[in-house]
Amino acid sequence: MPAALPSIAFFEPRIPENTGNAIRLSAVTGAPLRLVEPLGFELEDSKLRRAGLDYHDLANVTVHADLEAMLDALPEARVFAFTARAGTTYTEVAYEPGDVLLFGPEPTGLPQEVMDHPRVTSLVRIPMLASRRSLNLANCASIVIYEAARQLGFGDME
């Protein structure tokens, strides 16, 4: 059985290859992937399928109609919203299995109203060099979910 990990959530993702890579990440870690609509592509997009390779059936993917629908489905979850403008770094968070790691769309990131949502527990960042705009979305999710997995003992991952 896969490790009990936080969910990775992509808010209104626009690039199918990033979501395909996140599907693959979900499959190999056991972390649920939550996609918040509207999506900038069709789930049957060939680029998404190619990036996810043959992992689609192994991943736990849920599509939510909007942010409120996702939050309603996870009433007890702590939500960590990732933004370059946060003071807290991803290594300062003590992750729990029911958490949600919320990432914004490429290239804009999370809108202010999402970061200000009362259900957002904390704003979190991944450190990077000054004057750099952002990391790739799937790479961000990978960095953070593996930190959460490390903290939680990696479960059945070897």
C-alpha positions in Angstrom: 0.0 0.0 0.0 1.4 3.4 -0.9 2.5 5.9 1.8 -0.2 8.1 3.2 0.9 11.4 1.8 -0.6 14.9 1.4 -2.6 15.6 -1.8 -1.0 17.6 -4.6 -3.5 20.1 -6.0 -3.1 22.0 -9.2 -5.4 25.1 -9.4 -6.5 25.7 -12.9 -3.5 24.1 -14.6 -2.8 25.1 -18.2 0.1 23.1 -19.5 -0.8 19.4 -20.2 2.8 18.2 -19.9 3.1 19.5 -16.3 -0.1 17.7 -15.4 1.0 14.6 -17.1 4.2 14.7 -15.1 2.2 15.2 -11.9 0.1 12.1 -12.8 3.3 10.2 -13.0 4.4 11.6 -9.7 1.1 10.6 -8.1 1.5 7.1 -9.5 5.0 6.6 -8.2 4.5 8.2 -4.7 0.9 7.3 -4.0 0.1 11.0 -3.4 -3.4 11.9 -4.6 -3.5 14.5 -7.4 -6.4 17.0 -7.4 -7.1 19.1 -10.4 -9.2 22.2 -9.9 -11.2 23.3 -13.0 -11.2 24.9 -15.4 -8.3 23.1 -17.0 -6.4 24.6 -19.8 -6.6 21.3 -21.8 -8.7 18.2 -22.2 -7.8 15.2 -20.0 -7.5 13.2 -23.2 -4.9 15.6 -24.6 -2.1 13.7 -26.3 0.6 15.8 -24.6 -0.8 15.0 -21.2 -1.0 11.3 -22.0 2.5 11.2 -23.4 4.0 13.0 -20.3 2.1 10.6 -18.0 3.3 7.6 -20.0 1.4 4.5 -18.9 0.9 5.7 -15.3 -2.6 7.1 -15.7 -4.2 3.9 -14.3 -1.9 3.8 -11.4 -2.5 7.4 -10.2 -5.2 8.7 -7.9 -6.5 11.7 -9.8 -9.7 13.7 -8.9 -11.0 16.6 -10.9 -12.9 19.2 -8.9 -15.3 21.7 -10.4 -13.7 24.6 -8.5 -11.7 25.4 -5.4 -14.8 25.3 -3.1 -15.7 21.8 -4.4 -12.2 20.6 -3.6 -12.3 22.2 -0.1 -15.7 20.8 0.6 -14.4 17.3 -0.3 -11.6 17.8 2.2 -13.2 19.6 5.2 -10.5 18.8 7.7 -7.5 19.3 5.4 -4.8 21.9 6.1 -4.1 23.8 2.8 -0.6 25.0 2.0 -0.6 27.5 -0.9 2.7 27.8 -2.7 3.9 31.2 -3.8 7.3 32.8 -4.4 6.1 35.6 -2.1 5.8 33.6 1.1 8.1 33.8 4.1 7.8 30.2 5.2 9.9 27.6 3.2 8.6 24.2 2.4 11.1 22.6 4.8 9.6 24.5 7.7 6.2 22.7 7.4 5.5 19.6 9.4 3.4 17.7 6.8 0.5 15.4 7.7 -1.2 12.8 5.4 -4.4 14.8 5.0 -2.7 18.0 3.9 -3.2 19.7 0.6 -0.3 21.2 -1.3 -1.8 23.8 -3.6 0.0 25.1 -6.6 -1.1 27.8 -9.0 -1.3 27.8 -12.8 1.5 28.4 -15.2 2.6 31.2 -15.7 0.7 33.3 -13.2 0.7 31.3 -10.0 -2.1 31.4 -7.5 -4.4 34.4 -7.6 -4.5 36.6 -4.6 -8.1 35.6 -3.7 -7.0 32.0 -3.5 -4.0 32.9 -1.2 -6.4 34.9 0.9 -9.0 32.2 1.2 -9.8 31.5 4.9 -9.1 27.7 4.4 -5.5 28.4 3.4 -3.4 27.4 6.4 -0.2 29.0 5.3 1.6 30.4 2.3 4.8 28.5 1.5 7.7 28.9 -0.9 10.5 26.9 -2.4 13.7 29.0 -2.2 15.4 29.9 -5.4 17.9 32.5 -6.7 16.8 36.1 -6.6 15.4 37.6 -9.8 14.2 34.2 -11.0 10.5 34.1 -11.7 9.5 30.5 -11.0 10.2 26.8 -11.2 8.4 24.3 -13.4 5.1 23.3 -11.8 5.6 19.6 -11.8 9.1 20.1 -10.4 7.7 22.1 -7.5 5.2 19.4 -6.7 8.0 16.8 -6.8 10.2 18.8 -4.4 7.5 19.2 -1.9 5.9 15.8 -2.0 9.2 14.1 -1.5 9.9 16.3 1.5 6.6 15.3 2.9 7.3 11.6 2.1 10.7 12.0 3.9 9.1 13.5 7.0 6.4 10.8 7.0 9.0 7.9 6.7 8.5 7.1 3.0 5.9 4.4 3.8 6.2 1.6 1.2 8.5 3.6 -1.1 11.9 2.0 -1.5 
